[in-house]
């Protein structure tokens, strides 16, 4: 079987494309997880005071609150059920995305 030889430039381009694809997929995953939060935590529901805004929360506060909801340690209407589906890793991803988005405003 013939061997394919890659020159260094081709190898670097291939590796760069591979990692950029992985990074893009991770960005889409983060966005998908976090944007579900904004279904309720934005717009009129927040303006009318019915649902808290995510904007003033730090990364640590978001992680703590989601973890408390998931454990049933915080009073909730639906957040206990929503957060029950998230892993620790997903909660970190959501907190990172939301705080980065808040800083960008």
Secondary structure, DSSP 4 states (H G I P E B T S, - for coil): -PPP---HHHHHHHHHHHHHHHHHHHHHHHHHHHHTGGGTSSTHHHHTTSS--STT--HHHHHHHHHHHHHT-S--SSHHHHHTT--HHHHHHHHHHHHHHHHT-
